[in-house]
Amino acid sequence: MAMIRIRPQQVGDAKRFFEILNHKDFIYFPVSIQSIEQEKVFLRKVVQDRKEGKALGCSILYRKQVVGAVGFRFHPERRCVGEIGYFIDRAYWGRGFATKALQLLEQEVFEKHGVHRIELLTLKKNKASQRVAEKAGYQKEGISRGVILHEGKHQDAYLFARLKPEERA
C-alpha cells in the first residue's frame, strides 16, 4: 500500500475538499456545503474545534496532495468516547487510504487523548465504507435507526466500534 500521512486540516484545504465532496460519486456522504467559501467557513470551525479540544480534523495526504479527510469528534459528556469518520477522493478509492488514515488517527486518539471507545457510522447501503471499518478492526454492533440525515431523509446506519487495544476483553 502507498504511504499516506495525516495532518491537521487547514482553511487552505477548502478548494480541494470542495472538489472531492461535490463529485457525482459522493452519493453516500451527506454534504451541505455549496461553495468553496462555505467550505472555508466550515474549516475555520474545524480548526477552532481542535483548539478547544472538541475534535480532531485531519487531511489525508498522498504525495503531498490532499486526497481526503479523517476526523474524530469527542462525545461532549463522555470524553472517553467519540466518533470517527472519513472520505477519500474517488480517484484513490480501493487503495487502502481510508483504512490507513483511520488507523493513524485512532492511534493518536487512543494514545494521546485518553479515549477508550471509537464509534463509526456507515449508511446501510455503503458497502465500501463497511469494508473499510472491518479492515481497520472495527466490529459491527448493530443499526442506529434514523441517525444520518441524507438526501432529505433520516436514514439508518450501521454502528461499528473499536475499543482501545489493551482494554479489550
N, C-alpha and C positions, 0 to 999 in steps of 0.2 A: 504494500500500500504506500502511496505517496506521502511524503511528510507534510503535515499541516501544523499550524500553530494557532493559538488564540491570543487575542489582546483585548483590552477594554475598548468598547465601542467609542467612536468619536463622531462629532457632528459632521465631519468631512466624509463619513461613510454614507451619507444620506442619498446621494445620487445613485451609488451602486446598489444599495438596498432597494430603492425605489424601482430600479430596473429589474432586479431579481423578483421582487414581490408582485410586480404587475405583469409578469409573463403569463400568457394564457394557460400554461400548465400548472399554475399555482391554484388548483381547484380545491385543495384540502386545507388551505391555510387561510383563516379569516383575516382579511386586510381591509382596513377602513381608510388608509392613507391615500389621498387623491392627488398629491403633488409632492415635489421634492421639498418645497418649503414646509409642508406638513410633516414630512419625514424628519426634517431638521428640528422642528419643534419637539417631535417625539424623542429624538436622540438627545436633545438637551435635558429632557426629563429622565432619560436613562442614565445620563452622566450624573445628574443630581441624585437620583436614587442610589447610585453606587456610593457617592459621597456620604449619604445619610445612612448607609448600611441596610437598605431595603432590598437591594437586588444587585446582581452581577451580570451586566450585559456585555457580551464579548463578540467580536468579529472573528470569523474564521478566515485565515489567510493561507493561500497556496501560491507559492512563487511570488510572494509579496502582493498578491491581488486578493481583494475581498471576494470570497466565494459563498459566504453565508454568515449565519449568526447562531450563537447558542447563548442561552440566558437562564439565570436562576433567580427566583423571587422567594425571599424568606416569608414564611407564614407570619402574619402580624402578631399573633398571640403566642405562637409556639416556634421560637427561633430554631429549634432543633429539627424542624420540618420545612420543606419548601418544594416548589415546583420547577422543573427544568423543561426547556423547550428549545427547538432548533428549526432552522430552514437552510437549504442548500440551493444554489443556482442550478437550474435544470441541466446545464452543460456538464455538471460534476456529479450527477446522481449515479449511484451504483459503484462508487469508488471507495466507500468506507469513510468518507469525510465526516458524515454526521455521527457515526459510531465513535470515531476517534475524538471528535470535538466534545461529545458527551463525556467520554472518559477523562479528558483533560480538565474540563470544568468540574466534574464531580470530585476529582482528586483534590482540587483546591477547596471545594465546599466542605468535604469531609475533614481534610487535614487542618485548614486554617480557620474555619468558621463554626466548629462545634456542631455541625449538622449530623443527625442520626438517620434521617429518612428523606429520600428524594422521590417525589412523585412526578409522573409523566402522563399526560393525556394524549390520546390519538383518536381522531374520528374513527368510528367503526369501519368505514369504507376505505380508510387509508392503510392498506396492507403494507406498503413500503415503510411507513413510519413504525408500524408494529414490528417489522423485521429489524429495524434499527434498534428499537428498545430491547428486543430479545437478544440481539447480538451484543449489546452493551451490558447485558447481565440483569436487566430489569425483569421482574416477574409480573405477569398479568394477574391482577387481583379481582377484577370484576368490571362492571359497567357503571359509569356515572351518568345517570339519566338527565338529559336536557342541559348539560353543563357547558356546552360551547355554542355560542351564537354564530351561526354560519349560514350564509345565503338567506338571511332574514328569518331563520328558524332556530329554535333551541334544539340542538342535536345531541344524541347520545355519544359518549366516548368511552373507550376502554381506559381503565386506570391501571397503569403499571407503576411499580415502586421498586426501589433498591435501598437496602439498609447499609449502613457503614460496615465495611467488611469484617472488622474484628468484633462487631456486635451482633452478627447474625447468629441465630440459634441453630 
